[in-house]
Amino acid sequence: MNDPILISIIAISLIFFSTVLGSGLVFLFKKDLTPKLRSIILGFAGGIMICVAFFGLILPAIDQSKINPAYNGWSYVPPVVGFILGGLLLFALDKIIPHFHKMTNTEEGLPSRAVSQNIRFFLAVTIHNIPEGLSVGFACGLAIALARDSLTDPIVVTGAIASALSLAIGISVQNIPEGAAISIPMFGDGMKKWKAFLFGAFSGIVEPLFAIAALFLAQLVVVTPWLLAMAAGAMLYVTLDEIMPEARGNGYSHHSMWSFMIGFILMMIMEVALG
């Protein structure tokens, strides 16, 4: 499968429907997730996201910056500045959008009494999903842009396609337990199962939306290093500021650390094997 457009359609569909699948697990549960299991799920997701940020985004950003003649002599600038901008983007969203973290029982963003706690929890997870959509979109967009360039070595194109697919698969793997970690706690708080499922499923809708926008932006090859690094910065911010503190915040820090390592190793294997 060397068609980057087909791979992009598959990849973007995969990251959304994996969240839907995970959210559907609420129909198999009779009570909420235990704190230990939730810590393990979040740690696993964090490991995958950190690995994706480094292998799937930062390294390609550096490579693209080095080979682009527009950045001759200052190829370090796009990855560094893009990385910082990505972190700042998520920092701004973190401070503006009202959201609630169940594990640490903390609220962030602008105060809003009109927004229920469940909605704020939904918004917290939705913020997590933005960098994931951006990363897949930029990776797919890079593969398409390289394929359209007749001067690009076909081996490089194949590698870019494989890397985009492995990135999408890795994010989809962590989206399944992440979707469950949204719908099941909502059910545990008294929400009907079908409604909890819909909240979980729709928390993932930002992924394909941001992925499609990122895909089109990535066609501007000159800005690709900036965009890849920006997605990496956003993903790292979300992982270190949101996901890992929640994973470690309820007395199961060792469980979350080991699951983090498993997630990182799994994603690293996929990157090496496919990319």
N, C-alpha and C positions, 0 to 999 in steps of 0.2 A: 504494500500500500504506500505508494510514493506520491499520492495526490495530496498536497498540503491543505487544499480547501476541504476535501472530504474528511481528512484527519481533524481539521478545525471544527467541523460540524459535529463529529463524533465526540471530540474532547469537551466542547462547550455543553453539549447535551448530557454528557456523562457526569460533569460536576454538579449539574442541577438535579438530575434524577437520582443520584446517589444520596443527596440530602432528603429527597422525597422517600426513598427506600428506608433510610434510617429513621425518619419521622414515623413511618408506618409501623415500626416495631412497638409503638405504644399499644397497639391492639393485642400484643402478646403478653403485656405486663398487667399485673393486678395491683401493683403499688409503685411508689417512686423508686428511683435508683438509690442505692446506698451511697453514703459519702465516699467510701473506699472505691467503689466502682466508678463513680464520677471523677475522682482524682486520677484514676488509671486512664480513663477515656481522654481527659483533658491533657494529661502528660503525653499520651500517645500522639494526639493531634499536634501538640507543641513540637515534638521531635520531628514530625514530618514537615511542619512549616519552617522550622529553622534550616533543615536540610534543603528544602526547596529554595529558600531565600539565598543560600550560598551556592549550591551546585546548579540550580535551575535558573537563577536570575543574576547574581553578582558576577559569577565567572563569565557567562555569556555577555554581560554588559561590558566587562573589561576587554573581552576578545573583540567585540564589535567596535569598541572605541579605539583599540590599537590598529585595526585594519582600515579604519575610515580616514582617508587623507585630510578630511576637514579638521581632524583633531591632532594633526601631526605636531608633536612637541608638547602637547598638553592633554594626552589621552586619559590621564588620571582624573581630569575635572568632571566629565559627564558622570562616571560612576559615583564619585564622591558627592557631588552636588545633588544628583538624582536621588541618592540614598537619603540624604538629609531632608530633601523635599518630601519624600514619601513618609518619613517619620513625622514631619511637621503637619502633613495632611491629616494623618490619623490622630495626631495630638489635637488638632483643631476640632475634628469630628467628636473626639472624646470629651472635649470641654463644652461643646455646643449641644449635642444630642442627649436628651435625658435618658439614662439607662441604669439598670439595676443588676448587681451581681449576686446571685443566690448563695453561692458558697461562702463568700465573705460578708454577705449581708450589707453591702455598701452601695450607695447611689452616686452617680457621676453625671456630669452635664448640667445644663441649665435647669433650675428647679421648676417642676411643673406638677401641680397637684391634680391637674385635669387628666394626666396620663396614669393609667392603672399600673400596678407593680408588674403584672404579667406582660403588659405592652412594653414596659421599660426593659424587662428581661429579654423580650423578643428583639428590641432594638439593639441591646448589647450584643446578641449573637449575630445580628445582621451586620453590625460594624465589623465583626470578626471576618465576615465572608467577603467584604469588599476587596482586600488585598489578594485573596485567593482567585477571584474573578479576574482581577487585573493581571496577575501573573500568568494565568493560562492564556488570556487574550494576547498579551505581549509576546509570549512564546510562539503562539500560533501565527501571529502577525509577522514575526521575524521569519518563520519558515516560509510563509507565502512570499514575502519580499525577496528572500534569497532565491526562491524558485523562479521568480519573474526576471531575475537578473541573469542574462545569458552568459555573463563572465564568471558566475559562481560555479565552483567545482561541484559536480553532482554528489560527491561524497559528503560535502559540507551540507548540502540541502537535505540529504537523507538523514544526517546526524541531527539537524535542526528539527526535522519532522519527528524523529524518534524521541528527541528530548522533550518536545511539546507534548507528545502522547504520554511519555512516562510521568511528566509533571502532572498531567490531568488525571492519570490513574492514581498516582500517589495522593493527590488532594481528594479524589473520590473515595479512596479507602478510608481516609480520616473523616470524610463527610458523613459516612454511614453512622458511626457511633456519635458523631457530633449532632446529627439530626435527632437521634434518640435522646441525647442529653438535653434537647429542647422540649420535645413533645412529652416525654415521660414525666419530668418534674412538673410541667403544667397540669398534666392529668393528676399527679400526686397532690396538687394544690386544690383539686376539686373541679377542674375544667372537664367537660365531656371529652371522650376520647377523640371523636371526629374533629372537634374544634381544636384540640391540642395538636392533632395531626396536621391540620391546615396551617396553624401557626408555624410549626416546624418546617413544613414544606415551603411556605412562602418566605421564610427567613433566608432560603437559598436562592430566591429569585434575583437577588442583586448580583449573584455570581455570573450568570449568563449575560445579564445586562451590561455589567462593567467589562466582561470579557469581550463582548462584541464591540463596544466603544474602543477598548484597548487594541483590538485587532486592527481596526481601521487606522488608529493613530500610528501603529507600528509600521504602516506602509511608508511613512516618512522616514526612510532609512537613517537620515542624519540625526534624528532624535531618538532612535531605538536604544542606544546605551543609556540615555537619560531615563527613558521609560522603564526599562528592565530594572535599573537600580532603584527607581522610585517605588516599584512594586516590592522590591526586596526590603527597602526601608519601612514601608507600610506593614509588611508581613512581620518583620522583626519587632516593630513597635507593638503590634497587637499581641504577639506571642509573649514578649517579656513584660508588658504592662498589664495585660488582661488575662491571658490564658494560664500562664504558669503561676502567678500569684493565687488564682482560684484553685488550681490543681494542688498547690502546697498549703492552702489556707485552712485545712480542717484536720490536721494531725496525721495525714498519710503522705508526708513529703517523700519518703523513700519509695513508696509505691509509684508515685507520680514520676520520680526520677528514673526508675527502671523502665517504666512504660515509655518515657521520653526517649531513652536510649534505644529501645526496641523500634519505636517509630522512626528515629533518625537512621538506624541501621537498615531498616526495611526500605526506606526511600533512597538511601545511598546505593543499595544493591540494584534497585530499579534504574537509577540514573546511570550506573556503570554498565548494566546489562543492556539497556535499551538505548542510552544516549551515547 
